[in-house]
Amino acid sequence: MAKGNSKKCKKALLISALIIVVIAILVAGANYLSVQHLLKMGSSYSKVEIENQLVPELDENGNWYFTTDRDFKVMQLTDIHIGGGFMSKSVDEKALNAVAAMVTKEKPDLVIATGDIAFPVPYRAGTFNNYSGAKAFADLMEGLGVYWDVNFGNHDAEAYSYFDRESLGLFYENEEYKYCLFQSGPEDVDGYGNHTVEVKNSKGIITQAIILIDSQAYIKDNIIESIKGTYDNVHPNQVKWYESEVLRMNSENREAIKAIQGDVNGGLFEQYATVKSLAFFHIPLVEMDDAWTEFRENGYKDTENFKYIEGIIGEQGRQVCCGYGEDDLFEKMLELGSTKAMFNGHDHVNNTTFEYKGIQFSYGYSVDYFAYSGIDKLGSQRGCTMITCKPDTTFAIDKYNFYSDRYDMEGFQREEVTMQFEDVTYQVLPE
């Protein structure tokens, strides 16, 4: 009896193993076909026709810069959340379509995706492969022929994903992507993607600096912290790097001004000696939570520090999901006087812009059709942010909802959605 039971047990184990192998092969095949479909879809869109398209160059420090005496248009996209698996095929298609439509309409000089391009959650997307979502987005942007850059978000390289941030950084830096300006950044600075892109006028003066910072992911790189959502903060050596970049650009501008007017007196020095900059990252700073809390506790009225501009905080519970620790980046920004606005994503139904202690904080509209349950049926949060950088160092922020008449375009589909925050100014939490 014992031998007979042993044979039956071995047979059952063998059958189970074969079933697992067959399922794995079928899933792998389905994921491969889904990714190939997304790549083909991305390449199907026409190249965006931009009149007198600006072409960036590398300076002697290895930093990208654009030269122009006109307005420079930056598009912020965030939280695109491409699953990249057979289970997310339909929502991935919608995400690519939305990105293509908005980029085609706006014709930006530069697109910055502020994190969470990929979302390879296996029980929902059917894959651990975060490369698939990254490649689908990259190939789409290359096909559109618009210059683009990225921050990493917390979901782009989870602990369970196939590829880490370093590997994805090398992927984005691949020479195959001639429109991608991503740089992994200095090796002695924590994170991947700490770098700058400069906008200069024809006299060589930096009129706007775009500073991309890796806002990290979780306090510890493991699945438990991912589930708990214990988000990390910008690290001290990143703050030092930020300071060194601002001081470097200040020095370069002052040398350029001296070359033009011979001394440091006059309007050019007053206007450009301290480089004006915009910062982009994924997870909001702690000060964003501090600021919104101050506003909320004041009955949603402006305070001495806080000035409401537009948009809503739509998240329930923890309304601003910032890092759990502290960092000195905001304090350093106040000290140096360079950065006048910060742009982030992460919280998909927040899209507010406000000013706090003289610096603007701005949540980007998300693209997400997938990460939040049922979000593909909702539309108030979906769209893009356009930042117009002017030659005099000022800038303007405009946010456009994807379901507005602005994107009623031939060749692009828009699904029926519920505009859940249509009549809401502030999302008020219950007492």
Secondary structure as UniProt FT lines:
FT   HELIX           2..42
FT   TURN            43..44
FT   TURN            51..52
FT   STRAND          57..58
FT   TURN            60..61
FT   STRAND          64..67
FT   STRAND          72..78
FT   HELIX           86..88
FT   HELIX           89..106
FT   STRAND          110..114
FT   HELIX           122..125
FT   HELIX           130..144
FT   STRAND          148..151
FT   TURN            156..157
FT   TURN            159..160
FT   HELIX           165..172
FT   TURN            175..176
FT   TURN            178..179
FT   TURN            187..188
FT   STRAND          195..200
FT   TURN            202..203
FT   STRAND          206..212
FT   HELIX           223..228
FT   HELIX           236..261
FT   HELIX           267..272
FT   STRAND          277..280
FT   HELIX           286..297
FT   TURN            298..299
FT   STRAND          306..310
FT   HELIX           329..336
FT   STRAND          339..344
FT   TURN            348..349
FT   STRAND          353..356
FT   TURN            357..358
FT   STRAND          359..363
FT   TURN            373..374
FT   HELIX           375..377
FT   TURN            380..381
FT   STRAND          382..389
FT   TURN            391..392
FT   STRAND          395..401
FT   TURN            402..403
FT   HELIX           405..407
FT   TURN            410..411
FT   TURN            420..423
//
